[in-house]
Amino acid sequence: MTIPSLLTQTLAEALRAVLGDALPADFRPQVTAAADLRFGDYQSNAAMLLAKQARCNPRALATQVLEKLNGGDVAEADIAGPGFINFRIKPEFYAQTAAAMLGDERLGVTQVEHPKTLVIDFSAPNVAKPMHVGHIRSTIIGDTLGRLARFMGHRVITDNHIGDWGTQFGMILWGWKHLLNPAALQENPIEALLSVYKEVNAKCKETPALLADCKAELVKLQSGDEENLGIWKQCIAVTKVGLEKIYDQLDIHFDYWLGESAYNDALAPLVEDLLAKGIARESEGAVCVFSDGFHKPEQDPFLVRKDGEWLPVPAIIRKADGGFLYATTDLATLDYRTEHFKADAIWYVVGAPQEKHFKQIFDIERMRGINGDFRHVAFGSILGKDRRPFKTRSGDTVSLQDVIDEAIARAAKVIEDKSPDMPEEDKARVARQVGIGAIKFAELSQNRLSDYIFDWDKMLALTGDTAPYLQNSYVRVRSIFRKIGESFTAPSHLTLTEAAEIHLARLLVRYAEVVPATLDDCRPNLLAAYLYELAKAFHSFYEACPVLKSEGAVRETRLALCELTARILKQGMGLFGIEMPERM
């Protein structure tokens, strides 16, 4: 049980003792980490929330509660301001908890009591197109949420819902038959297909009649033409090879690659079912879903306010020409994941601009009587230093492979400058760990809903909230144990006396609180900020409290704090898919 859970339980008992039946049966006091340690380690505003109902002054109620509080060996409490109840955790309890963590491979993090089957949809690049810098956010956030959910005990299914169907294939098919260079396809298949697509697209603008030929190729594909199906399958196969090279470098793997095409056969029956149930109706030849009035207009995804009135914005699920759209495919995908995977929850890690789309999809499910745990995990954009979408100097979209290669190359230069005597094989491995770690941490340390600036110098800096800083912190801890030249056995009892020791233990113990909260909020930046604060606390501790020069129980305690710091840094960064080198 975490410290906030213990304090919540103790506070609830005190509130019940003071208020009796006047305490609402469903009231659960909130205990949170204090923003300012001058006022304690944790605090609660429970007395302030309940004072009005109890018809008394908040501070007076807090005083009565304090008299009933029994912090025992855990904490001492006092009152601040208008009625905040502050808790100061006793050093002995931090010592006891930290010692217990050393004997726990999960470092104090308990798994959920009721695990779910969770499907996470992320990355989702398009076939015949290379991944670009814009794929960083979905790919890395989605992978991290999967790692966190598995660690917390959930059954996680990751699905790469690739774009392997659609109008672009008409152009690719025509280009394959008339323009494709077999040698270029052999050398770099994705770039060759992209080049063909761009060339055909340009030709269609010059010669509009060509567009009809491309559409005819698409119709043949959709009708099951063997030649076009064969080309389409080759496009998917060569694209997958290129994508897996990047995913392998990032140590990201998927349980399924069920693209849009996997649901083709389900689309027509789905539309007919929605029509039969009166959820959808025809409008100007198309089949659409309109608002059913369930929500207030301000919260209705099928309405938009214009010129002082609310106008309909329907979800189109079949076009007037009989074609289907993303909305149709996403509804069929939800059906499959719910029925086939028996999913308890489905998360879509997709950019913020798709917010209205997912609100409509999830609301259509509600209309169908399917009230699943569906979540759109939205995120902002990656910007260049000019605060515009990150592009190359020529204005092209930046290739994700180029980003990875550049990160590793820059990290290699840092390693060469810092450790020129390191064996070449080790340099290459560490450069990969540092370069890819820098990309991941730069992403995960951001509030996912905010845009952020892609800055090479900041990403690879050995100071500040960066992966190299945290990796270097880990290396520094491990170097302590290399110096003692013997295996370390953690003591069963720790003694904390110095302020730096107590503060480091305070942060170590909070790991068990931060990991679950990170998953609950789908906010990897919570864990990233915690790991950075932990590394800073370790450096302050290391400067203030000699480790190897100390003796006896003091030395054992300080070595134990070092060991626990290293374990948490390694496990915490591992939840991001970031490797920690032993030397840098």
C-alpha positions as CSV (number, residue, x, y, z in Angstrom):
1,M,0.0,0.0,0.0
2,T,1.3,3.4,-1.0
3,I,1.8,6.3,1.5
4,P,-1.2,8.3,0.1
5,S,-3.4,5.1,0.5
6,L,-2.3,4.7,4.1
7,L,-2.9,8.4,4.9
8,T,-6.3,8.3,3.1
9,Q,-7.4,5.4,5.2
10,T,-6.2,7.1,8.4
11,L,-7.9,10.4,7.5
12,A,-11.1,8.7,6.5
13,E,-11.3,7.0,10.0
14,A,-10.7,10.4,11.7
15,L,-13.4,12.1,9.6
16,R,-15.8,9.4,10.4
17,A,-15.0,9.8,14.1
18,V,-15.7,13.5,14.0
19,L,-18.7,13.7,11.6
20,G,-20.3,10.3,12.2
21,D,-23.3,9.8,9.9
22,A,-22.9,13.3,8.6
23,L,-20.0,12.1,6.5
24,P,-21.3,11.1,3.1
25,A,-21.0,7.4,2.6
26,D,-19.3,7.9,-0.8
27,F,-16.8,10.5,0.4
28,R,-13.2,9.5,0.0
29,P,-10.6,12.1,1.1
30,Q,-7.9,13.0,-1.4
31,V,-4.3,13.0,-0.1
32,T,-1.7,14.3,-2.6
33,A,2.0,15.1,-2.6
34,A,2.6,18.6,-1.3
35,A,3.9,21.0,-3.9
36,D,6.0,22.8,-1.3
37,L,7.9,20.6,1.2
38,R,8.0,23.4,3.7
39,F,4.4,22.5,4.5
40,G,5.0,18.7,4.6
41,D,5.2,15.7,2.4
42,Y,1.5,15.3,1.7
43,Q,-1.7,17.3,2.2
44,S,-5.5,17.1,2.1
45,N,-8.2,19.6,1.7
46,A,-10.9,17.2,3.0
47,A,-11.8,19.5,5.9
48,M,-12.3,22.4,3.6
49,L,-14.6,20.4,1.3
50,L,-16.7,19.1,4.2
51,A,-16.9,22.2,6.4
52,K,-20.0,23.7,4.7
53,Q,-22.0,20.5,5.0
54,A,-20.8,20.2,8.6
55,R,-21.8,23.9,9.2
56,C,-18.5,24.8,10.8
57,N,-15.3,26.7,10.1
58,P,-12.9,24.7,7.9
59,R,-10.0,25.2,10.2
60,A,-12.1,24.3,13.2
61,L,-13.1,21.1,11.5
62,A,-9.5,20.4,10.6
63,T,-8.6,20.9,14.3
64,Q,-11.1,18.3,15.4
65,V,-10.0,15.9,12.8
66,L,-6.4,16.4,13.9
67,E,-7.3,15.3,17.4
68,K,-8.6,12.1,16.1
69,L,-5.8,11.4,13.6
70,N,-3.6,8.5,14.5
71,G,-0.6,8.7,12.2
72,G,1.2,6.1,14.2
73,D,4.7,5.3,12.8
74,V,3.8,6.9,9.5
75,A,3.4,10.6,9.8
76,E,2.9,13.7,12.0
77,A,0.1,16.1,11.0
78,D,-0.6,19.8,11.3
79,I,-2.9,22.5,9.9
80,A,-2.1,25.2,7.4
81,G,-4.0,28.1,6.0
82,P,-7.8,27.9,6.0
83,G,-7.9,24.2,6.8
84,F,-5.3,22.2,4.9
85,I,-4.2,19.1,6.8
86,N,-0.5,18.5,6.2
87,F,1.4,15.3,6.8
88,R,5.1,15.0,7.5
89,I,6.3,11.4,6.9
90,K,8.6,10.2,9.6
91,P,12.2,9.4,8.4
92,E,11.9,6.0,10.0
93,F,8.9,5.1,7.8
94,Y,10.7,6.2,4.7
95,A,13.6,4.0,5.8
96,Q,11.4,1.1,6.4
97,T,9.6,1.4,3.1
98,A,12.8,1.9,1.1
99,A,14.3,-1.2,2.7
100,A,11.2,-3.2,1.7
101,M,11.5,-2.0,-1.9
102,L,15.0,-3.4,-2.1
103,G,13.6,-6.9,-1.6
104,D,10.8,-6.4,-4.2
105,E,11.5,-6.8,-7.9
106,R,8.6,-4.5,-8.7
107,L,10.1,-1.8,-6.4
108,G,6.9,-1.3,-4.5
109,V,4.5,-1.0,-7.5
110,T,1.5,-3.3,-7.0
111,Q,-0.5,-4.7,-9.9
112,V,-4.2,-3.8,-10.4
113,E,-6.8,-5.8,-8.6
114,H,-9.0,-6.1,-11.7
115,P,-6.9,-6.4,-14.8
116,K,-8.5,-5.6,-18.2
117,T,-8.0,-6.7,-21.7
118,L,-6.8,-3.5,-23.3
119,V,-6.3,-2.9,-27.0
120,I,-4.0,-0.1,-27.9
121,D,-4.1,1.3,-31.5
122,F,-1.0,3.3,-32.3
123,S,1.6,4.3,-35.0
124,A,-0.6,3.3,-38.0
125,P,1.5,4.5,-41.0
126,N,0.3,4.2,-44.5
127,V,1.4,1.5,-46.9
128,A,3.8,2.6,-49.7
129,K,4.9,5.7,-47.7
130,P,7.8,6.1,-45.3
131,M,7.3,6.9,-41.7
132,H,8.0,10.6,-41.0
133,V,8.7,12.7,-37.9
134,G,5.0,13.0,-37.3
135,H,4.8,9.3,-36.5
136,I,7.0,9.8,-33.4
137,R,4.3,10.8,-31.0
138,S,1.8,8.1,-31.7
139,T,4.4,5.4,-32.0
140,I,6.4,6.2,-28.8
141,I,3.4,7.2,-26.6
142,G,1.4,4.1,-27.7
143,D,4.4,1.8,-27.0
144,T,4.9,3.3,-23.6
145,L,1.3,3.0,-22.6
146,G,1.4,-0.7,-23.6
147,R,4.5,-1.3,-21.5
148,L,3.0,0.5,-18.5
149,A,-0.3,-1.4,-18.8
150,R,1.5,-4.7,-19.0
151,F,3.6,-3.8,-16.0
152,M,0.4,-3.0,-14.1
153,G,-1.0,-6.4,-14.8
154,H,-3.4,-5.8,-17.7
155,R,-3.6,-8.1,-20.8
156,V,-2.5,-5.7,-23.6
157,I,-3.0,-6.2,-27.3
158,T,-1.2,-3.8,-29.6
159,D,-2.5,-3.3,-33.1
160,N,-0.9,-1.4,-35.9
161,H,-3.9,-0.3,-37.9
162,I,-2.0,0.5,-41.1
163,G,-3.5,2.4,-44.0
164,D,-3.5,-0.4,-46.6
165,W,-6.6,0.5,-48.5
166,G,-8.1,3.6,-50.1
167,T,-8.0,5.8,-53.2
168,Q,-4.2,6.2,-53.2
169,F,-3.9,2.6,-54.3
170,G,-5.4,3.4,-57.7
171,M,-2.5,5.6,-58.4
172,I,0.1,3.2,-57.0
173,L,-1.3,0.3,-59.1
174,W,-1.2,2.4,-62.3
175,G,2.3,3.6,-61.5
176,W,3.5,0.1,-60.7
177,K,2.4,-1.1,-64.1
178,H,3.7,1.9,-66.1
179,L,6.4,3.7,-64.2
180,L,8.0,1.5,-61.6
181,N,11.8,1.0,-61.7
182,P,12.4,-2.6,-60.6
183,A,16.0,-1.8,-59.5
184,A,14.8,1.1,-57.4
185,L,12.1,-1.1,-55.8
186,Q,14.8,-3.7,-54.9
187,E,17.1,-1.1,-53.4
188,N,14.6,1.0,-51.4
189,P,11.0,-0.3,-51.8
190,I,9.2,2.3,-49.8
191,E,11.0,5.3,-51.4
192,A,10.4,3.7,-54.9
193,L,6.6,3.4,-54.2
194,L,6.4,6.9,-52.8
195,S,8.2,8.2,-55.9
196,V,5.8,6.4,-58.2
197,Y,2.8,7.8,-56.2
198,K,4.1,11.4,-56.4
199,E,4.8,11.0,-60.1
200,V,1.4,9.7,-60.9
201,N,-0.3,12.3,-58.7
202,A,1.5,15.0,-60.6
203,K,0.6,13.5,-64.0
204,C,-3.1,13.3,-62.9
205,K,-3.0,17.1,-62.3
206,E,-1.5,17.6,-65.7
207,T,-3.8,15.1,-67.4
208,P,-7.1,14.8,-65.6
209,A,-8.2,11.9,-67.8
210,L,-5.5,9.8,-66.2
211,L,-7.4,10.0,-62.9
212,A,-10.1,7.9,-64.4
213,D,-7.6,5.2,-65.3
214,C,-6.3,5.2,-61.7
215,K,-9.9,4.9,-60.4
216,A,-10.4,1.9,-62.8
217,E,-7.4,0.2,-61.3
218,L,-8.8,0.8,-57.8
219,V,-12.2,-0.7,-58.8
220,K,-10.4,-3.8,-60.2
221,L,-8.6,-4.2,-56.9
222,Q,-11.8,-3.8,-54.9
223,S,-13.5,-6.3,-57.2
224,G,-10.8,-8.9,-56.5
225,D,-8.8,-8.7,-59.7
226,E,-5.9,-11.2,-59.2
227,E,-3.2,-9.1,-60.8
228,N,-4.0,-6.0,-58.8
229,L,-4.5,-8.0,-55.6
230,G,-1.0,-9.5,-56.2
231,I,0.6,-6.0,-56.6
232,W,-1.3,-4.7,-53.6
233,K,0.0,-7.6,-51.5
234,Q,3.6,-6.9,-52.7
235,C,3.2,-3.3,-51.7
236,I,2.1,-4.3,-48.2
237,A,4.9,-6.8,-47.9
238,V,7.8,-4.5,-48.9
239,T,6.3,-1.7,-46.8
240,K,6.2,-3.9,-43.8
241,V,9.9,-4.8,-44.2
242,G,10.8,-1.2,-44.2
243,L,8.6,-0.4,-41.2
244,E,9.9,-3.3,-39.2
245,K,13.4,-2.0,-39.6
246,I,12.5,1.2,-37.8
247,Y,10.3,-0.6,-35.2
248,D,13.2,-3.0,-34.4
249,Q,15.6,0.0,-33.9
250,L,13.1,1.5,-31.5
251,D,12.4,-1.8,-29.8
252,I,8.7,-1.5,-30.6
253,H,6.6,-4.6,-31.5
254,F,3.0,-5.2,-32.3
255,D,0.8,-8.2,-31.7
256,Y,-1.3,-7.5,-34.8
257,W,-1.0,-5.6,-38.1
258,L,-4.7,-5.5,-38.9
259,G,-5.0,-2.7,-41.5
260,E,-8.1,-1.1,-42.9
261,S,-8.5,-3.8,-45.5
262,A,-9.1,-6.4,-42.8
263,Y,-12.6,-5.0,-42.3
264,N,-13.8,-4.6,-45.9
265,D,-16.3,-7.4,-45.7
266,A,-17.9,-6.0,-42.6
267,L,-18.6,-2.5,-44.0
268,A,-21.7,-3.0,-46.1
269,P,-23.5,-5.1,-43.5
270,L,-22.6,-2.5,-40.8
271,V,-24.2,0.3,-42.8
272,E,-27.3,-1.8,-43.5
273,D,-27.6,-2.6,-39.8
274,L,-27.4,1.1,-38.8
275,L,-30.1,1.9,-41.4
276,A,-32.3,-0.9,-40.2
277,K,-32.0,0.3,-36.6
278,G,-32.8,3.9,-37.5
279,I,-29.4,5.1,-36.3
280,A,-28.4,6.2,-39.8
281,R,-30.4,7.6,-42.6
282,E,-29.9,8.8,-46.2
283,S,-29.1,12.4,-46.9
284,E,-28.4,13.7,-50.4
285,G,-27.6,10.2,-51.5
286,A,-25.1,9.5,-48.7
287,V,-25.8,7.5,-45.6
288,C,-25.2,9.5,-42.4
289,V,-25.5,9.5,-38.7
290,F,-27.0,12.6,-37.1
291,S,-27.3,13.8,-33.6
292,D,-29.9,11.9,-31.5
293,G,-30.2,14.8,-29.0
294,F,-28.6,12.8,-26.2
295,H,-26.0,15.5,-25.4
296,K,-26.3,19.2,-24.7
297,P,-25.5,21.1,-27.9
298,E,-22.2,22.3,-26.5
299,Q,-21.1,18.7,-26.0
300,D,-22.7,17.2,-29.1
301,P,-20.1,16.0,-31.7
302,F,-22.7,16.1,-34.4
303,L,-23.4,19.8,-34.0
304,V,-21.5,23.0,-34.7
305,R,-22.5,26.5,-33.8
306,K,-22.5,29.0,-36.7
307,D,-24.1,32.4,-36.9
308,G,-25.9,31.9,-33.6
309,E,-27.5,28.6,-34.4
310,W,-26.6,24.9,-34.0
311,L,-26.1,23.2,-37.4
312,P,-25.7,19.4,-38.1
313,V,-22.3,17.9,-38.8
314,P,-23.2,14.3,-39.5
315,A,-20.8,11.3,-39.7
316,I,-20.9,10.0,-43.2
317,I,-20.6,6.2,-43.3
318,R,-21.3,5.6,-47.0
319,K,-20.8,8.1,-49.7
320,A,-23.3,8.8,-52.5
321,D,-21.2,6.8,-54.9
322,G,-21.3,3.8,-52.5
323,G,-17.8,4.2,-51.1
324,F,-17.0,3.8,-47.4
325,L,-15.1,6.2,-45.2
326,Y,-12.8,6.1,-42.2
327,A,-15.8,6.3,-39.9
328,T,-17.2,3.1,-41.3
329,T,-13.9,1.3,-41.0
330,D,-13.4,2.5,-37.5
331,L,-16.8,1.3,-36.4
332,A,-16.2,-2.1,-37.9
333,T,-12.8,-2.2,-36.2
334,L,-14.4,-1.4,-32.8
335,D,-16.8,-4.3,-33.4
336,Y,-14.0,-6.7,-34.2
337,R,-11.9,-5.7,-31.2
338,T,-14.9,-5.9,-28.8
339,E,-16.1,-9.3,-30.1
340,H,-12.9,-11.0,-31.2
341,F,-10.4,-9.7,-28.6
342,K,-13.1,-9.4,-25.9
343,A,-11.6,-6.0,-25.2
344,D,-12.6,-4.3,-21.9
345,A,-11.0,-1.1,-23.1
346,I,-9.8,0.3,-26.5
347,W,-7.4,3.2,-26.7
348,Y,-6.5,5.2,-29.8
349,V,-3.3,7.1,-29.7
350,V,-4.0,9.5,-32.5
351,G,-3.4,13.3,-33.0
352,A,-5.7,15.9,-31.4
353,P,-7.1,17.0,-34.8
354,Q,-9.1,13.8,-34.9
355,E,-10.9,14.6,-31.6
356,K,-14.3,15.2,-33.3
357,H,-14.0,12.1,-35.4
358,F,-13.5,9.8,-32.4
359,K,-16.2,11.6,-30.4
360,Q,-18.6,10.8,-33.2
361,I,-17.5,7.2,-33.5
362,F,-17.8,6.6,-29.8
363,D,-21.2,8.2,-29.7
364,I,-22.4,6.1,-32.5
365,E,-21.4,3.1,-30.4
366,R,-23.5,4.5,-27.6
367,M,-26.5,4.8,-30.0
368,R,-26.0,1.1,-30.8
369,G,-26.1,0.2,-27.2
370,I,-22.4,-0.5,-26.9
371,N,-21.0,1.4,-23.9
372,G,-17.4,0.3,-24.0
373,D,-14.4,1.9,-22.4
374,F,-13.2,3.8,-25.5
375,R,-10.5,6.4,-25.2
376,H,-8.9,8.8,-27.6
377,V,-5.4,9.5,-26.3
378,A,-4.7,12.7,-28.2
379,F,-1.5,14.6,-28.7
380,G,-0.2,17.8,-30.2
381,S,2.4,18.5,-32.9
382,I,6.1,18.4,-33.3
383,L,7.5,21.8,-34.3
384,G,10.7,23.2,-35.6
385,K,12.6,26.0,-33.9
386,D,10.5,28.5,-36.0
387,R,7.4,27.0,-34.2
388,R,6.1,25.6,-37.5
389,P,5.7,21.9,-38.3
390,F,9.1,20.3,-38.3
391,K,10.4,20.1,-41.9
392,T,13.7,19.8,-43.8
393,R,15.4,22.9,-45.2
394,S,13.8,22.1,-48.5
395,G,10.4,22.1,-46.9
396,D,9.9,18.3,-47.1
397,T,8.6,16.2,-44.3
398,V,11.4,14.8,-42.2
399,S,11.9,11.0,-42.5
400,L,11.7,9.1,-39.2
401,Q,14.6,6.9,-40.3
402,D,16.7,10.1,-40.9
403,V,15.8,11.3,-37.4
404,I,17.0,8.0,-35.9
405,D,20.2,8.0,-37.9
406,E,20.9,11.6,-37.0
407,A,20.3,11.0,-33.3
408,I,22.6,8.0,-33.2
409,A,25.3,9.9,-35.2
410,R,25.1,12.9,-32.8
411,A,25.2,10.6,-29.8
412,A,28.3,8.8,-31.3
413,K,30.1,12.2,-31.4
414,V,29.2,12.9,-27.8
415,I,30.5,9.4,-26.7
416,E,33.7,9.9,-28.8
417,D,34.4,13.2,-27.1
418,K,33.6,12.0,-23.6
419,S,35.1,8.5,-23.8
420,P,37.6,8.2,-26.7
421,D,39.2,5.1,-25.1
422,M,35.9,3.1,-25.1
423,P,36.1,0.0,-27.4
424,E,34.5,0.7,-30.8
425,E,31.8,-2.0,-30.3
426,D,30.8,-0.4,-27.0
427,K,30.8,3.0,-28.5
428,A,28.3,1.9,-31.2
429,R,26.0,0.2,-28.7
430,V,26.0,3.2,-26.3
431,A,25.5,5.6,-29.2
432,R,22.4,3.7,-30.2
433,Q,21.1,3.6,-26.6
434,V,21.7,7.3,-26.1
435,G,20.5,8.4,-29.5
436,I,17.2,6.5,-29.5
437,G,16.8,7.2,-25.8
438,A,17.1,10.9,-26.5
439,I,14.3,10.7,-29.1
440,K,12.0,8.8,-26.9
441,F,12.5,10.9,-23.7
442,A,12.2,14.2,-25.6
443,E,8.7,13.0,-26.6
444,L,7.7,11.4,-23.4
445,S,8.8,14.3,-21.1
446,Q,6.3,16.6,-22.8
447,N,2.7,17.1,-21.9
448,R,1.2,15.0,-24.8
449,L,-1.5,17.6,-25.5
450,S,1.0,20.3,-26.0
451,D,3.0,21.0,-29.1
452,Y,6.8,20.9,-28.6
453,I,9.9,22.0,-30.4
454,F,12.2,19.4,-31.8
455,D,15.7,20.6,-30.6
456,W,18.7,18.3,-31.2
457,D,21.0,20.2,-28.8
458,K,18.5,20.0,-25.9
459,M,17.6,16.3,-26.6
460,L,21.2,15.2,-26.4
461,A,22.4,17.4,-23.6
462,L,24.0,15.8,-20.5
463,T,22.2,18.3,-18.3
464,G,18.5,19.0,-17.8
465,D,15.5,16.7,-18.3
466,T,17.0,14.6,-21.0
467,A,17.6,10.9,-21.5
468,P,21.4,11.3,-21.6
469,Y,21.3,13.1,-18.2
470,L,19.3,10.2,-16.7
471,Q,21.5,7.6,-18.4
472,N,24.6,9.3,-17.1
473,S,23.0,9.4,-13.6
474,Y,22.5,5.7,-13.8
475,V,26.1,5.2,-15.0
476,R,27.4,7.3,-12.1
477,V,25.5,5.1,-9.6
478,R,26.7,1.9,-11.1
479,S,30.3,3.2,-11.0
480,I,30.0,3.4,-7.2
481,F,29.5,-0.4,-7.0
482,R,32.3,-1.1,-9.5
483,K,34.6,0.8,-7.1
484,I,33.7,-1.3,-4.1
485,G,34.6,-4.4,-6.1
486,E,32.3,-6.7,-4.3
487,S,28.7,-7.8,-4.6
488,F,26.3,-5.7,-2.6
489,T,23.8,-7.2,-0.2
490,A,21.1,-4.7,0.9
491,P,20.7,-4.3,4.6
492,S,17.3,-5.2,6.2
493,H,17.3,-1.9,8.1
494,L,18.2,1.6,7.0
495,T,19.0,4.7,9.1
496,L,18.2,8.1,7.6
497,T,19.6,11.1,9.4
498,E,20.9,13.6,6.9
499,A,18.4,15.9,5.0
500,A,19.8,14.7,1.6
501,E,19.3,11.1,2.6
502,I,15.7,11.7,3.7
503,H,14.9,13.6,0.5
504,L,16.3,10.9,-1.7
505,A,14.3,8.3,0.2
506,R,11.2,10.4,-0.1
507,L,11.5,10.4,-3.9
508,L,12.4,6.7,-4.1
509,V,9.3,5.8,-2.1
510,R,7.1,7.8,-4.5
511,Y,7.9,5.6,-7.4
512,A,5.0,3.3,-6.4
513,E,2.6,6.2,-6.6
514,V,3.8,7.7,-9.9
515,V,3.7,4.6,-12.1
516,P,0.0,3.8,-11.6
517,A,-0.9,7.5,-11.9
518,T,1.0,7.8,-15.2
519,L,-1.1,5.0,-16.7
520,D,-4.4,6.2,-15.2
521,D,-3.9,9.7,-16.9
522,C,-2.1,8.4,-20.0
523,R,0.6,11.0,-19.2
524,P,4.1,9.6,-19.6
525,N,5.4,13.0,-18.7
526,L,4.5,12.3,-15.0
527,L,6.9,9.5,-14.8
528,A,9.5,11.4,-16.9
529,A,9.4,14.4,-14.5
530,Y,9.6,12.0,-11.5
531,L,12.7,10.3,-12.9
532,Y,14.4,13.6,-13.5
533,E,13.6,14.8,-10.0
534,L,15.0,11.5,-8.6
535,A,18.2,11.9,-10.6
536,K,18.6,15.5,-9.3
537,A,18.0,14.3,-5.7
538,F,20.6,11.6,-6.2
539,H,23.2,14.1,-7.4
540,S,22.5,16.4,-4.4
541,F,22.7,13.4,-2.0
542,Y,26.0,12.2,-3.6
543,E,27.5,15.7,-3.1
544,A,26.3,16.1,0.5
545,C,26.7,12.5,1.8
546,P,30.0,10.6,1.1
547,V,29.2,7.1,0.3
548,L,32.5,5.1,0.0
549,K,34.2,7.1,2.7
550,S,31.5,6.5,5.2
551,E,31.5,3.5,7.5
552,G,29.3,1.0,9.2
553,A,25.5,1.4,9.1
554,V,25.8,4.8,7.5
555,R,27.7,3.3,4.6
556,E,25.3,0.4,4.2
557,T,22.3,2.8,4.2
558,R,23.9,5.1,1.6
559,L,24.8,2.2,-0.6
560,A,21.3,0.9,-0.3
561,L,19.9,4.3,-1.4
562,C,22.3,4.2,-4.4
563,E,21.2,0.7,-5.3
564,L,17.5,1.6,-5.1
565,T,18.1,4.7,-7.2
566,A,19.8,2.6,-9.9
567,R,17.0,0.1,-10.0
568,I,14.3,2.6,-10.2
569,L,16.1,4.6,-13.0
570,K,16.6,1.4,-15.0
571,Q,13.1,0.1,-14.5
572,G,11.4,3.5,-15.0
573,M,13.3,4.2,-18.2
574,G,12.6,0.6,-19.3
575,L,8.9,1.4,-19.1
576,F,9.7,4.0,-21.8
577,G,11.6,1.4,-23.8
578,I,14.9,3.2,-23.1
579,E,18.0,1.2,-22.4
580,M,20.5,2.3,-19.7
581,P,24.2,1.8,-20.5
582,E,26.5,0.6,-17.8
583,R,29.2,3.0,-19.0
584,M,29.2,6.2,-21.0
